[in-house]
Amino acid sequence: MASRIGELVLSCRDPELLARFWCEVLDFVVLDREDGCVEIGTPEGFGGPHPTIFFLQRDEPESGKSRLHIDLNPTDRDQDAELERLLALGARPADIGQTGEEQWHVLQDPEGNEFCLLRSRIKPL
């Protein structure tokens, strides 16, 4: 039997801010709040079609660069329209040495965590 990702955990300064941002980006809902932690996911919650995401409050960010980032694919619009939507939600472009010829956009969430917006669409669940 294989394993499955059930939860992703992200340390951050402001769990509420990131929960709101990522709920809008992913069309997730807040599932739980407790002691400096906010969990978001699909309405089915833990064990549903997507992993849940925990935002865990830490006063200081982790040292060094995060070795994990999220890749997003648009579902109901093209990449340009989704880029506009993400920027309006508070994402910012990130420069990590791209040439400008890439088929993806590198962005940061409101706390500077990098993620990519890919070109290909995938079907919504």
C-alpha positions as CSV (number, residue, x, y, z in Angstrom):
1,M,0.0,0.0,0.0
2,A,1.3,3.5,-0.8
3,S,1.2,6.6,1.4
4,R,-0.7,9.7,0.8
5,I,-0.1,13.3,1.8
6,G,-2.7,14.1,4.5
7,E,-1.5,17.5,5.8
8,L,1.0,20.1,4.9
9,V,2.4,22.3,7.7
10,L,3.7,25.8,7.2
11,S,5.2,27.8,10.0
12,C,4.3,31.5,9.7
13,R,4.0,34.7,11.7
14,D,0.3,35.3,10.9
15,P,-1.7,32.1,10.5
16,E,-5.0,33.9,10.0
17,L,-3.6,36.1,7.2
18,L,-2.1,33.1,5.3
19,A,-5.3,31.0,5.9
20,R,-7.4,33.7,4.3
21,F,-5.0,34.1,1.4
22,W,-4.8,30.4,0.6
23,C,-8.5,29.8,1.2
24,E,-9.2,32.3,-1.6
25,V,-6.4,30.9,-3.9
26,L,-7.5,27.2,-3.5
27,D,-11.2,27.7,-2.7
28,F,-10.6,26.0,0.6
29,V,-12.4,26.7,3.9
30,V,-11.2,27.0,7.5
31,L,-11.6,23.6,9.1
32,D,-10.2,24.3,12.6
33,R,-8.5,26.9,14.8
34,E,-6.6,26.3,18.0
35,D,-3.7,27.8,19.9
36,G,-2.0,29.7,17.1
37,C,-2.8,27.2,14.4
38,V,-5.3,27.4,11.6
39,E,-6.2,24.3,9.4
40,I,-7.7,24.8,6.0
41,G,-8.9,22.3,3.3
42,T,-11.8,21.2,1.2
43,P,-15.1,21.0,3.1
44,E,-14.6,17.2,3.3
45,G,-11.7,17.9,5.7
46,F,-8.9,15.6,6.6
47,G,-8.8,12.5,4.3
48,G,-10.7,14.3,1.6
49,P,-9.5,14.8,-2.0
50,H,-6.7,17.2,-1.1
51,P,-4.3,17.4,1.9
52,T,-5.2,20.0,4.5
53,I,-2.8,22.8,5.2
54,F,-1.9,23.8,8.8
55,F,-0.6,27.3,9.4
56,L,1.4,27.1,12.6
57,Q,2.3,30.4,14.3
58,R,6.0,31.0,15.0
59,D,7.5,34.3,16.0
60,E,10.6,33.8,13.9
61,P,10.6,32.2,10.4
62,E,12.6,29.0,9.8
63,S,16.3,29.8,9.0
64,G,17.3,29.2,5.4
65,K,15.2,28.9,2.3
66,S,12.2,26.6,2.4
67,R,12.9,23.4,0.3
68,L,9.2,22.9,-0.5
69,H,6.9,25.1,-2.5
70,I,3.5,24.7,-4.1
71,D,2.8,24.5,-7.8
72,L,-0.7,25.7,-8.8
73,N,-2.5,25.0,-12.0
74,P,-5.5,27.1,-13.2
75,T,-8.8,25.2,-13.4
76,D,-11.4,27.5,-14.8
77,R,-9.4,30.2,-16.6
78,D,-6.2,30.7,-18.5
79,Q,-2.8,31.4,-16.8
80,D,-3.0,35.2,-17.4
81,A,-6.4,35.5,-15.8
82,E,-5.4,33.4,-12.9
83,L,-2.2,35.5,-12.4
84,E,-4.3,38.6,-12.3
85,R,-6.5,37.0,-9.7
86,L,-3.6,35.9,-7.5
87,L,-1.9,39.3,-7.6
88,A,-5.2,40.9,-6.6
89,L,-5.4,38.6,-3.6
90,G,-2.0,39.7,-2.4
91,A,0.5,37.5,-4.2
92,R,3.7,39.2,-5.4
93,P,6.1,38.3,-8.2
94,A,9.3,36.7,-7.0
95,D,12.7,36.9,-8.8
96,I,14.7,33.7,-8.3
97,G,16.7,34.1,-11.5
98,Q,14.1,33.4,-14.2
99,T,15.0,34.2,-17.8
100,G,11.5,35.4,-18.7
101,E,11.1,32.4,-21.1
102,E,9.6,30.1,-18.5
103,Q,6.1,28.8,-19.0
104,W,5.3,29.5,-15.3
105,H,5.3,32.5,-12.9
106,V,7.1,32.4,-9.6
107,L,5.1,34.2,-6.9
108,Q,5.2,34.8,-3.1
109,D,2.3,34.7,-0.7
110,P,1.9,37.5,1.8
111,E,4.6,36.2,4.0
112,G,7.1,35.6,1.2
113,N,6.6,31.8,0.7
114,E,7.4,31.0,-2.9
115,F,4.9,29.2,-5.2
116,C,4.6,28.8,-8.9
117,L,1.6,29.3,-11.3
118,L,1.9,26.8,-14.1
119,R,0.4,27.2,-17.6
120,S,-1.6,23.9,-17.9
121,R,-5.1,23.8,-16.7
122,I,-6.4,20.8,-14.7
123,K,-10.0,19.8,-14.0
124,P,-11.5,21.1,-10.8
125,L,-12.6,18.4,-8.3
